Amino acid sequence: MGIDALLPIYAKDKGDYTCIILKNGDTKYIDIKTRSALISLSNILCIDLISIRKKYSSIVGQKNRIPIPLSLELILVPFKTRQPVIKNDSCLGYINLINIKCVTRINPTITEISLKSGITIEVLRSISCVKKRLAAAQLTAHHFITNSTSSKLACTYLKEYSKEYNQPATKADVAYISNKLNHIIYRLGLD
């Protein structure tokens, strides 16, 4: 069963838990913090998180909140998914890049990520920040996959990725961008 997301949650009268969203939309709750769940998952897969973070930090050009490729089908992107109540509580959830369907702006500081399973997750970041994180995750995925020993799966993924994102812009795409540019110009008072 594939993983869609690992999310920190507060369980009533119990404290900090992790909600695991599975690929089929089912949810499981475990009585450990999300960071501990991530460490356990990486240990099961025999992956050193410190080395992964160090390697991909230099590739994506950032020091914090690095996408974590654990396998060809599990590339976790960290996002702030809640406000911590207590000082040391985690606010980061991890969403599997492979299972993200689309992102939608809710307001200037909240973006909704829709998964292929139909589940939506609110992220406490602007849509531009979310898109930058997803671009860094795509770069991480590309590097991870092309350097993977499973070249057959890598070729399949890259072909699918190329089909989806290497298409010419449609009139609707251009109209959307034009609308956004006009909105920015209006907000800057340049019209």
C-alpha positions in Angstrom: 0.0 0.0 0.0 1.5 3.4 -1.0 1.7 6.4 1.2 0.2 9.7 0.1 1.1 11.8 3.2 2.4 11.8 6.8 0.7 14.6 8.7 1.1 15.8 12.3 -2.2 16.0 14.2 -3.4 16.6 17.7 -5.5 13.8 19.1 -8.0 15.0 21.7 -6.7 14.3 25.2 -3.8 12.3 23.8 -1.3 14.7 22.3 0.8 14.6 19.2 0.0 11.9 16.6 0.8 11.2 13.0 -1.9 10.7 10.4 -0.8 8.4 7.6 -2.8 8.9 4.4 -2.6 5.9 2.2 -2.8 5.9 -1.6 -6.3 4.4 -1.6 -7.5 7.3 0.7 -7.6 5.3 3.9 -6.1 7.0 7.0 -4.1 5.4 9.8 -3.2 7.1 13.1 0.0 6.3 15.0 1.0 7.4 18.4 4.3 9.0 17.5 5.4 12.4 16.2 5.7 12.8 12.4 9.4 13.2 12.6 9.7 9.9 14.4 7.4 8.3 11.8 9.6 9.7 9.0 12.8 8.3 10.7 11.2 4.9 11.2 10.1 4.8 7.6 13.6 5.7 6.4 15.1 3.1 8.7 12.7 0.4 7.2 13.9 1.4 3.7 17.6 1.5 4.9 18.0 5.1 3.9 20.1 7.6 5.8 18.0 10.8 6.1 21.0 13.0 7.0 22.9 11.9 3.8 19.8 12.4 1.7 19.1 15.9 3.0 22.8 16.9 2.6 22.9 15.5 -1.0 19.6 17.1 -2.2 20.2 20.3 -0.3 23.0 21.1 -2.7 21.0 20.0 -5.7 17.9 22.1 -5.0 20.0 25.0 -3.5 18.3 25.3 -0.2 19.2 24.3 3.4 15.8 23.6 5.0 12.7 21.7 4.1 14.4 19.5 1.5 12.3 17.0 -0.5 13.1 13.5 0.7 13.2 10.8 -2.0 12.8 7.4 -0.2 12.0 5.4 -3.3 10.9 5.8 -6.9 7.3 6.0 -5.7 7.8 7.9 -2.4 9.2 11.4 -2.7 8.1 13.3 0.3 7.8 17.1 0.1 7.7 18.9 3.5 5.0 21.5 4.1 3.8 23.4 7.1 0.4 21.8 7.7 -0.5 23.2 11.2 0.3 25.8 13.8 2.1 24.2 16.7 0.4 24.6 20.1 3.5 23.8 22.2 7.0 25.0 21.5 8.6 21.7 20.3 5.6 20.4 18.4 6.2 19.7 14.7 4.3 21.7 12.1 5.7 19.9 9.1 3.7 17.3 7.2 5.1 15.3 4.3 3.2 14.8 1.1 4.2 12.3 -1.6 5.0 14.2 -4.8 4.0 11.3 -7.0 0.4 11.4 -5.8 -0.3 15.2 -6.0 -3.1 16.0 -8.4 -3.3 19.8 -8.2 -2.8 22.8 -5.9 -5.4 25.5 -5.3 -5.1 28.9 -3.6 -7.5 29.3 -0.7 -6.2 32.7 0.5 -2.9 34.5 0.4 -1.4 32.2 3.2 -3.2 28.9 2.7 -3.0 26.5 -0.3 -4.9 23.3 -0.7 -3.2 20.3 -2.2 -5.4 17.7 -3.8 -4.2 14.2 -4.0 -5.1 11.6 -6.6 -7.0 9.7 -4.0 -9.4 12.6 -3.6 -8.1 13.8 -0.3 -7.2 17.5 0.2 -4.6 18.8 2.5 -4.4 22.5 3.6 -0.8 23.9 3.6 0.0 27.0 5.6 1.9 28.7 2.8 1.1 30.8 -0.3 0.6 29.1 -3.6 3.8 30.6 -5.0 5.8 29.0 -2.1 4.0 25.7 -2.6 4.8 25.8 -6.4 8.5 26.5 -5.6 8.6 23.6 -3.2 7.0 21.3 -5.8 9.5 22.5 -8.5 12.4 21.7 -6.1 10.7 18.3 -5.5 10.5 17.7 -9.2 14.2 18.5 -9.6 14.9 16.1 -6.7 12.7 13.4 -8.2 14.4 13.8 -11.6 17.9 13.5 -10.1 16.9 10.6 -7.9 15.2 8.7 -10.7 17.9 9.2 -13.3 20.5 8.0 -10.7 18.4 5.1 -9.6 19.3 1.5 -10.3 15.7 0.8 -11.5 16.2 2.3 -14.9 13.0 0.7 -16.4 10.8 2.5 -13.8 12.8 5.6 -14.2 12.2 5.7 -18.0 8.4 5.1 -17.4 8.2 7.9 -14.9 10.2 10.3 -17.1 8.0 9.5 -20.1 4.8 10.2 -18.1 6.3 13.4 -16.7 7.3 14.5 -20.2 3.8 13.8 -21.6 2.1 15.9 -18.9 4.5 18.9 -18.7 6.1 19.2 -22.1 2.9 20.3 -23.8 2.5 23.7 -25.6 0.5 26.3 -23.7 -3.2 26.4 -24.6 -5.3 29.5 -25.1 -6.7 28.8 -21.6 -3.2 28.7 -20.1 -2.3 32.0 -21.8 -5.6 33.6 -20.6 -5.0 32.4 -17.1 -1.4 33.9 -17.1 -2.7 37.1 -18.6 -5.4 37.4 -16.0 -2.8 36.8 -13.2 -0.4 39.4 -14.7 -3.3 42.0 -15.0 -4.1 41.3 -11.3 -0.5 41.8 -10.3 -0.3 45.1 -12.3 -3.5 46.3 -10.7 -2.2 45.4 -7.2 1.0 47.3 -7.9 -1.0 50.3 -9.1 0.7 50.3 -12.5 -2.4 50.3 -14.6 
